[in-house]
Amino acid sequence: MPVMTEKEEKMFLEEDGILMRIGVVREDGSPLVTPIWFLYEDSCIYFTPRAKSEWFGCLKRDSRVSLCIDEQTLPYRKIVVEGSAELLYDLGDDDTWRDLYRQIAKRYGPEEMAEAYVQNTIDQERALFCVRTKESKVRTWRMPLTGEPPSGIWHDRYYAPGTKFSKT
């Protein structure tokens, strides 16, 4: 199955408007998945929960995360990251990293909208986390591009023996 090159992965993670889904573990062991904004910079995925976010409480208790970053249009790129979220700044330190928060907001709309969003929510404390991709398990996938064999659409284990594209 086609995986992204490091260059393709970096370009995709830096593309504006792509949402990330973060999976965390609730206290009762059940999963919680939430779509959120993020920023990728220097092999680190940054994200910011608000103080009252359920998933913030989950991360404070258990730093394990699963991140899914994908798109709904061809070539259906996706990146799945399994790792540990590092708390860089806790609640109350927002002014220290507010410019990074602006960068995140600018990925999801025009600069004026992003600044208005920051100003309208400036009194809502946030924390800043990062997941370091070099210290995490990262899997990528995309549809075959022109010139690549169509048999690579799935991993070999998904093809039943004796069927089209099966190697057994």
Secondary structure, DSSP 8 states (H G I E B T S, - for coil): -----HHHHHHHHT-TT--EEEEEE-TTS-EEEEEE--EEETTEEEE--BTT-HHHHHHHH--EEEEEEE-SSTT--EEEEEEE-EEEE-TT-HHHHHHHHHHHHHTTS-HHHHHHHHHHTTTS-B-EEEEEGGGSEEEEE----TTS-GGGGS-GGGS-TTSTT---
